[in-house]
Amino acid sequence: MFLGFPVGDAHALLQGWMRRMGERSRIRRATREMAQAFREFQSDPDPFFSRERVHWRNDRLECAVRVGLGGWVSEELEAGRAFFSPVP
């Protein structure tokens, strides 16, 4: 399963990779943390995830800065339209 969808037998290499990733303690921890954040989001009147805000992760941020969008990212953060994940 990937995001709730089955991965067919035609994708045996992907199935194996997903199984191996699921065995890693850090992946299991990240999955638990994400699931907990999602549960909290569903009942929070001021949700952590919002369609009006961009959730910046390390890969997105690095890419934006590398292509010259660092100033824009800074403006979005200051305006409250973007945010970083909280430290667990």
A tleap script that builds the chain and sets N, CA, C and O, in Angstrom:
source leaprc.protein.ff14SB
mol = sequence {
  NMET PHE LEU GLY PHE PRO VAL GLY ASP ALA
  HIE ALA LEU LEU GLN GLY TRP MET ARG ARG
  MET GLY GLU ARG SER ARG ILE ARG ARG ALA
  THR ARG GLU MET ALA GLN ALA PHE ARG GLU
  PHE GLN SER ASP PRO ASP PRO PHE PHE SER
  ARG GLU ARG VAL HIE TRP ARG ASN ASP ARG
  LEU GLU CYS ALA VAL ARG VAL GLY LEU GLY
  GLY TRP VAL SER GLU GLU LEU GLU ALA GLY
  ARG ALA PHE PHE SER PRO VAL CPRO
}
set mol.1.N position { 0.843 -1.185 0.000 }
set mol.1.CA position { 0.000 0.000 0.000 }
set mol.1.C position { 0.885 1.244 0.000 }
set mol.1.O position { 1.912 1.293 0.677 }
set mol.2.N position { 0.476 2.226 -0.755 }
set mol.2.CA position { 1.148 3.517 -0.780 }
set mol.2.C position { 0.079 4.586 -0.742 }
set mol.2.O position { -0.721 4.705 -1.670 }
set mol.3.N position { 0.060 5.368 0.333 }
set mol.3.CA position { -0.951 6.401 0.531 }
set mol.3.C position { -2.357 5.822 0.403 }
set mol.3.O position { -3.258 6.472 -0.127 }
set mol.4.N position { -2.536 4.615 0.886 }
set mol.4.CA position { -3.840 3.978 0.866 }
set mol.4.C position { -4.179 3.245 -0.415 }
set mol.4.O position { -5.269 2.684 -0.536 }
set mol.5.N position { -3.267 3.237 -1.374 }
set mol.5.CA position { -3.518 2.566 -2.640 }
set mol.5.C position { -2.627 1.332 -2.753 }
set mol.5.O position { -1.448 1.380 -2.401 }
set mol.6.N position { -3.191 0.224 -3.245 }
set mol.6.CA position { -2.371 -0.979 -3.401 }
set mol.6.C position { -1.352 -0.813 -4.515 }
set mol.6.O position { -1.618 -0.173 -5.533 }
set mol.7.N position { -0.186 -1.398 -4.306 }
set mol.7.CA position { 0.850 -1.435 -5.343 }
set mol.7.C position { 0.774 -2.825 -5.961 }
set mol.7.O position { 1.015 -3.824 -5.283 }
set mol.8.N position { 0.440 -2.889 -7.239 }
set mol.8.CA position { 0.210 -4.165 -7.901 }
set mol.8.C position { 1.457 -5.022 -8.024 }
set mol.8.O position { 2.581 -4.548 -7.862 }
set mol.9.N position { 1.228 -6.304 -8.318 }
set mol.9.CA position { 2.316 -7.267 -8.472 }
set mol.9.C position { 3.231 -6.919 -9.641 }
set mol.9.O position { 4.373 -7.375 -9.688 }
set mol.10.N position { 2.745 -6.121 -10.577 }
set mol.10.CA position { 3.575 -5.711 -11.715 }
set mol.10.C position { 4.716 -4.806 -11.268 }
set mol.10.O position { 5.640 -4.544 -12.039 }
set mol.11.N position { 4.658 -4.328 -10.031 }
set mol.11.CA position { 5.674 -3.410 -9.514 }
set mol.11.C position { 6.421 -4.057 -8.350 }
set mol.11.O position { 6.500 -3.501 -7.255 }
set mol.12.N position { 6.959 -5.226 -8.610 }
set mol.12.CA position { 7.625 -5.997 -7.555 }
set mol.12.C position { 8.810 -5.251 -6.945 }
set mol.12.O position { 9.029 -5.328 -5.736 }
set mol.13.N position { 9.576 -4.531 -7.766 }
set mol.13.CA position { 10.726 -3.792 -7.226 }
set mol.13.C position { 10.259 -2.686 -6.285 }
set mol.13.O position { 10.865 -2.463 -5.237 }
set mol.14.N position { 9.182 -1.993 -6.656 }
set mol.14.CA position { 8.636 -0.952 -5.785 }
set mol.14.C position { 8.100 -1.559 -4.500 }
set mol.14.O position { 8.299 -0.997 -3.423 }
set mol.15.N position { 7.430 -2.686 -4.595 }
set mol.15.CA position { 6.931 -3.367 -3.398 }
set mol.15.C position { 8.081 -3.711 -2.452 }
set mol.15.O position { 7.981 -3.506 -1.242 }
set mol.16.N position { 9.167 -4.231 -3.008 }
set mol.16.CA position { 10.323 -4.569 -2.182 }
set mol.16.C position { 10.928 -3.357 -1.520 }
set mol.16.O position { 11.288 -3.404 -0.344 }
set mol.17.N position { 11.044 -2.264 -2.264 }
set mol.17.CA position { 11.609 -1.026 -1.711 }
set mol.17.C position { 10.730 -0.515 -0.584 }
set mol.17.O position { 11.226 -0.122 0.472 }
set mol.18.N position { 9.412 -0.523 -0.814 }
set mol.18.CA position { 8.494 -0.040 0.222 }
set mol.18.C position { 8.556 -0.917 1.469 }
set mol.18.O position { 8.497 -0.410 2.589 }
set mol.19.N position { 8.674 -2.232 1.277 }
set mol.19.CA position { 8.798 -3.132 2.427 }
set mol.19.C position { 10.061 -2.817 3.212 }
set mol.19.O position { 10.033 -2.732 4.440 }
set mol.20.N position { 11.188 -2.641 2.487 }
set mol.20.CA position { 12.458 -2.334 3.169 }
set mol.20.C position { 12.389 -0.984 3.890 }
set mol.20.O position { 12.882 -0.861 5.012 }
set mol.21.N position { 11.795 0.008 3.272 }
set mol.21.CA position { 11.670 1.318 3.922 }
set mol.21.C position { 10.796 1.214 5.168 }
set mol.21.O position { 11.079 1.849 6.184 }
set mol.22.N position { 9.731 0.409 5.090 }
set mol.22.CA position { 8.838 0.229 6.235 }
set mol.22.C position { 9.487 -0.474 7.412 }
set mol.22.O position { 8.988 -0.398 8.534 }
set mol.23.N position { 10.588 -1.153 7.168 }
set mol.23.CA position { 11.314 -1.837 8.237 }
set mol.23.C position { 12.280 -0.902 8.966 }
set mol.23.O position { 12.781 -1.246 10.036 }
set mol.24.N position { 12.541 0.260 8.404 }
set mol.24.CA position { 13.507 1.193 9.015 }
set mol.24.C position { 12.859 1.954 10.168 }
set mol.24.O position { 11.751 2.473 10.031 }
set mol.25.N position { 13.546 2.015 11.293 }
set mol.25.CA position { 12.976 2.639 12.490 }
set mol.25.C position { 12.669 4.120 12.262 }
set mol.25.O position { 11.657 4.615 12.758 }
set mol.26.N position { 13.508 4.827 11.532 }
set mol.26.CA position { 13.255 6.253 11.311 }
set mol.26.C position { 12.042 6.487 10.423 }
set mol.26.O position { 11.309 7.457 10.613 }
set mol.27.N position { 11.831 5.614 9.466 }
set mol.27.CA position { 10.650 5.723 8.613 }
set mol.27.C position { 9.394 5.439 9.430 }
set mol.27.O position { 8.393 6.144 9.296 }
set mol.28.N position { 9.440 4.412 10.274 }
set mol.28.CA position { 8.286 4.112 11.126 }
set mol.28.C position { 8.006 5.280 12.067 }
set mol.28.O position { 6.849 5.636 12.287 }
set mol.29.N position { 9.057 5.877 12.621 }
set mol.29.CA position { 8.876 7.018 13.517 }
set mol.29.C position { 8.271 8.203 12.773 }
set mol.29.O position { 7.329 8.826 13.264 }
set mol.30.N position { 8.799 8.518 11.600 }
set mol.30.CA position { 8.265 9.635 10.814 }
set mol.30.C position { 6.807 9.391 10.440 }
set mol.30.O position { 6.002 10.321 10.438 }
set mol.31.N position { 6.470 8.157 10.128 }
set mol.31.CA position { 5.090 7.825 9.777 }
set mol.31.C position { 4.171 8.012 10.975 }
set mol.31.O position { 3.076 8.556 10.837 }
set mol.32.N position { 4.604 7.568 12.147 }
set mol.32.CA position { 3.798 7.758 13.367 }
set mol.32.C position { 3.605 9.235 13.661 }
set mol.32.O position { 2.500 9.662 13.996 }
set mol.33.N position { 4.684 10.030 13.537 }
set mol.33.CA position { 4.588 11.465 13.812 }
set mol.33.C position { 3.644 12.151 12.828 }
set mol.33.O position { 2.860 13.016 13.217 }
set mol.34.N position { 3.718 11.767 11.559 }
set mol.34.CA position { 2.838 12.351 10.556 }
set mol.34.C position { 1.387 11.992 10.843 }
set mol.34.O position { 0.503 12.843 10.743 }
set mol.35.N position { 1.138 10.738 11.199 }
set mol.35.CA position { -0.226 10.306 11.493 }
set mol.35.C position { -0.776 11.042 12.713 }
set mol.35.O position { -1.943 11.432 12.723 }
set mol.36.N position { 0.044 11.234 13.731 }
set mol.36.CA position { -0.385 11.970 14.925 }
set mol.36.C position { -0.693 13.422 14.576 }
set mol.36.O position { -1.707 13.960 15.020 }
set mol.37.N position { 0.163 14.061 13.791 }
set mol.37.CA position { -0.078 15.452 13.378 }
set mol.37.C position { -1.370 15.553 12.583 }
set mol.37.O position { -2.120 16.516 12.743 }
set mol.38.N position { -1.637 14.578 11.733 }
set mol.38.CA position { -2.864 14.601 10.949 }
set mol.38.C position { -4.091 14.455 11.843 }
set mol.38.O position { -5.089 15.148 11.643 }
set mol.39.N position { -4.027 13.555 12.829 }
set mol.39.CA position { -5.153 13.395 13.757 }
set mol.39.C position { -5.413 14.700 14.514 }
set mol.39.O position { -6.565 15.102 14.686 }
set mol.40.N position { -4.355 15.354 14.962 }
set mol.40.CA position { -4.512 16.614 15.684 }
set mol.40.C position { -5.071 17.695 14.773 }
set mol.40.O position { -5.887 18.511 15.201 }
set mol.41.N position { -4.641 17.705 13.536 }
set mol.41.CA position { -5.117 18.679 12.568 }
set mol.41.C position { -6.626 18.583 12.370 }
set mol.41.O position { -7.305 19.601 12.234 }
set mol.42.N position { -7.143 17.368 12.353 }
set mol.42.CA position { -8.556 17.173 12.082 }
set mol.42.C position { -9.460 17.791 13.138 }
set mol.42.O position { -10.605 18.128 12.836 }
set mol.43.N position { -8.985 17.947 14.355 }
set mol.43.CA position { -9.814 18.509 15.413 }
set mol.43.C position { -9.368 19.897 15.868 }
set mol.43.O position { -9.959 20.455 16.792 }
set mol.44.N position { -8.361 20.454 15.253 }
set mol.44.CA position { -7.810 21.748 15.659 }
set mol.44.C position { -8.520 22.887 14.929 }
set mol.44.O position { -8.562 22.889 13.699 }
set mol.45.N position { -9.081 23.858 15.663 }
set mol.45.CA position { -9.726 24.986 14.985 }
set mol.45.C position { -8.728 25.881 14.236 }
set mol.45.O position { -9.124 26.626 13.340 }
set mol.46.N position { -7.445 25.813 14.592 }
set mol.46.CA position { -6.388 26.551 13.902 }
set mol.46.C position { -5.401 25.514 13.384 }
set mol.46.O position { -4.343 25.319 13.982 }
set mol.47.N position { -5.731 24.842 12.277 }
set mol.47.CA position { -4.960 23.671 11.851 }
set mol.47.C position { -3.517 23.965 11.492 }
set mol.47.O position { -3.170 25.042 11.006 }
set mol.48.N position { -2.688 22.958 11.754 }
set mol.48.CA position { -1.261 23.025 11.421 }
set mol.48.C position { -1.089 23.052 9.912 }
set mol.48.O position { -0.324 23.863 9.389 }
set mol.49.N position { -1.797 22.172 9.203 }
set mol.49.CA position { -1.761 22.140 7.753 }
set mol.49.C position { -2.970 22.899 7.236 }
set mol.49.O position { -4.083 22.703 7.723 }
set mol.50.N position { -2.765 23.742 6.279 }
set mol.50.CA position { -3.842 24.559 5.748 }
set mol.50.C position { -3.634 24.769 4.255 }
set mol.50.O position { -2.498 24.847 3.786 }
set mol.51.N position { -4.720 24.860 3.517 }
set mol.51.CA position { -4.606 25.125 2.083 }
set mol.51.C position { -4.050 26.515 1.806 }
set mol.51.O position { -3.540 26.779 0.718 }
set mol.52.N position { -4.148 27.387 2.776 }
set mol.52.CA position { -3.680 28.761 2.601 }
set mol.52.C position { -2.202 28.937 2.945 }
set mol.52.O position { -1.654 30.026 2.774 }
set mol.53.N position { -1.560 27.890 3.421 }
set mol.53.CA position { -0.165 27.986 3.836 }
set mol.53.C position { 0.659 26.894 3.179 }
set mol.53.O position { 0.171 25.786 2.955 }
set mol.54.N position { 1.898 27.207 2.874 }
set mol.54.CA position { 2.822 26.240 2.291 }
set mol.54.C position { 3.639 25.604 3.407 }
set mol.54.O position { 4.171 26.306 4.268 }
set mol.55.N position { 3.740 24.286 3.395 }
set mol.55.CA position { 4.546 23.555 4.370 }
set mol.55.C position { 5.912 23.318 3.747 }
set mol.55.O position { 6.046 22.497 2.839 }
set mol.56.N position { 6.927 24.027 4.226 }
set mol.56.CA position { 8.277 23.905 3.671 }
set mol.56.C position { 9.032 22.804 4.366 }
set mol.56.O position { 9.131 22.769 5.593 }
set mol.57.N position { 9.569 21.896 3.555 }
set mol.57.CA position { 10.444 20.843 4.047 }
set mol.57.C position { 11.829 21.113 3.478 }
set mol.57.O position { 11.996 21.983 2.625 }
set mol.58.N position { 12.813 20.372 3.948 }
set mol.58.CA position { 14.198 20.648 3.568 }
set mol.58.C position { 14.425 20.604 2.066 }
set mol.58.O position { 15.125 21.468 1.537 }
set mol.59.N position { 13.855 19.623 1.353 }
set mol.59.CA position { 14.106 19.536 -0.080 }
set mol.59.C position { 13.441 20.669 -0.844 }
set mol.59.O position { 14.020 21.193 -1.796 }
set mol.60.N position { 12.255 21.050 -0.452 }
set mol.60.CA position { 11.570 22.162 -1.117 }
set mol.60.C position { 12.314 23.470 -0.874 }
set mol.60.O position { 12.490 24.275 -1.788 }
set mol.61.N position { 12.742 23.669 0.354 }
set mol.61.CA position { 13.432 24.904 0.702 }
set mol.61.C position { 14.751 25.014 -0.044 }
set mol.61.O position { 15.074 26.068 -0.592 }
set mol.62.N position { 15.504 23.942 -0.064 }
set mol.62.CA position { 16.787 23.956 -0.764 }
set mol.62.C position { 16.576 24.279 -2.244 }
set mol.62.O position { 17.305 25.093 -2.811 }
set mol.63.N position { 15.602 23.657 -2.859 }
set mol.63.CA position { 15.334 23.897 -4.273 }
set mol.63.C position { 14.935 25.350 -4.508 }
set mol.63.O position { 15.428 25.982 -5.442 }
set mol.64.N position { 14.050 25.883 -3.673 }
set mol.64.CA position { 13.608 27.274 -3.843 }
set mol.64.C position { 14.776 28.246 -3.735 }
set mol.64.O position { 14.890 29.178 -4.531 }
set mol.65.N position { 15.633 28.030 -2.759 }
set mol.65.CA position { 16.791 28.922 -2.585 }
set mol.65.C position { 17.747 28.793 -3.762 }
set mol.65.O position { 18.289 29.791 -4.237 }
set mol.66.N position { 17.955 27.575 -4.232 }
set mol.66.CA position { 18.898 27.344 -5.338 }
set mol.66.C position { 18.440 28.001 -6.630 }
set mol.66.O position { 19.274 28.382 -7.451 }
set mol.67.N position { 17.140 28.141 -6.828 }
set mol.67.CA position { 16.662 28.764 -8.065 }
set mol.67.C position { 16.365 30.244 -7.877 }
set mol.67.O position { 15.750 30.867 -8.743 }
set mol.68.N position { 16.798 30.814 -6.749 }
set mol.68.CA position { 16.693 32.255 -6.560 }
set mol.68.C position { 15.429 32.738 -5.880 }
set mol.68.O position { 15.101 33.922 -5.961 }
set mol.69.N position { 14.707 31.843 -5.210 }
set mol.69.CA position { 13.463 32.246 -4.563 }
set mol.69.C position { 13.597 32.438 -3.053 }
set mol.69.O position { 12.592 32.454 -2.342 }
set mol.70.N position { 14.815 32.583 -2.560 }
set mol.70.CA position { 15.023 32.749 -1.121 }
set mol.70.C position { 14.301 33.954 -0.554 }
set mol.70.O position { 13.716 33.876 0.526 }
set mol.71.N position { 14.335 35.071 -1.271 }
set mol.71.CA position { 13.632 36.275 -0.812 }
set mol.71.C position { 12.134 36.065 -0.720 }
set mol.71.O position { 11.490 36.507 0.232 }
set mol.72.N position { 11.584 35.385 -1.717 }
set mol.72.CA position { 10.146 35.101 -1.716 }
set mol.72.C position { 9.772 34.201 -0.545 }
set mol.72.O position { 8.764 34.432 0.123 }
set mol.73.N position { 10.598 33.158 -0.291 }
set mol.73.CA position { 10.336 32.265 0.836 }
set mol.73.C position { 10.330 33.066 2.133 }
set mol.73.O position { 9.459 32.873 2.981 }
set mol.74.N position { 11.291 33.957 2.288 }
set mol.74.CA position { 11.363 34.787 3.485 }
set mol.74.C position { 10.112 35.643 3.645 }
set mol.74.O position { 9.573 35.753 4.747 }
set mol.75.N position { 9.652 36.242 2.574 }
set mol.75.CA position { 8.436 37.060 2.619 }
set mol.75.C position { 7.218 36.224 3.006 }
set mol.75.O position { 6.382 36.667 3.794 }
set mol.76.N position { 7.120 35.018 2.454 }
set mol.76.CA position { 5.992 34.141 2.776 }
set mol.76.C position { 6.007 33.737 4.250 }
set mol.76.O position { 4.958 33.666 4.890 }
set mol.77.N position { 7.206 33.470 4.786 }
set mol.77.CA position { 7.320 33.125 6.207 }
set mol.77.C position { 6.896 34.289 7.084 }
set mol.77.O position { 6.132 34.114 8.032 }
set mol.78.N position { 7.390 35.470 6.770 }
set mol.78.CA position { 7.053 36.655 7.565 }
set mol.78.C position { 5.559 36.969 7.517 }
set mol.78.O position { 4.996 37.448 8.501 }
set mol.79.N position { 4.912 36.704 6.378 }
set mol.79.CA position { 3.486 36.985 6.227 }
set mol.79.C position { 2.608 35.879 6.814 }
set mol.79.O position { 1.385 36.018 6.851 }
set mol.80.N position { 3.224 34.774 7.277 }
set mol.80.CA position { 2.459 33.683 7.859 }
set mol.80.C position { 1.806 32.775 6.828 }
set mol.80.O position { 0.915 31.994 7.164 }
set mol.81.N position { 2.241 32.870 5.570 }
set mol.81.CA position { 1.682 32.026 4.519 }
set mol.81.C position { 2.530 30.792 4.265 }
set mol.81.O position { 2.236 30.016 3.356 }
set mol.82.N position { 3.565 30.604 5.045 }
set mol.82.CA position { 4.443 29.444 4.926 }
set mol.82.C position { 4.940 29.093 6.321 }
set mol.82.O position { 4.954 29.943 7.211 }
set mol.83.N position { 5.343 27.859 6.510 }
set mol.83.CA position { 5.832 27.444 7.820 }
set mol.83.C position { 6.721 26.228 7.678 }
set mol.83.O position { 6.684 25.533 6.663 }
set mol.84.N position { 7.512 25.979 8.690 }
set mol.84.CA position { 8.355 24.806 8.782 }
set mol.84.C position { 7.718 23.830 9.748 }
set mol.84.O position { 6.956 24.234 10.626 }
set mol.85.N position { 8.018 22.564 9.600 }
set mol.85.CA position { 7.533 21.564 10.557 }
set mol.85.C position { 8.108 21.858 11.929 }
set mol.85.O position { 9.263 22.269 12.037 }
set mol.86.N position { 7.324 21.655 12.982 }
set mol.86.CA position { 7.888 21.842 14.324 }
set mol.86.C position { 8.877 20.743 14.628 }
set mol.86.O position { 8.788 19.646 14.077 }
set mol.87.N position { 9.807 21.030 15.493 }
set mol.87.CA position { 10.780 20.033 15.924 }
set mol.87.C position { 10.083 19.083 16.886 }
set mol.87.O position { 9.487 19.524 17.868 }
set mol.88.N position { 10.152 17.766 16.612 }
set mol.88.CA position { 9.457 16.806 17.501 }
set mol.88.C position { 10.079 16.755 18.869 }
set mol.88.O position { 9.618 16.004 19.729 }
savepdb mol mol.pdb
quit
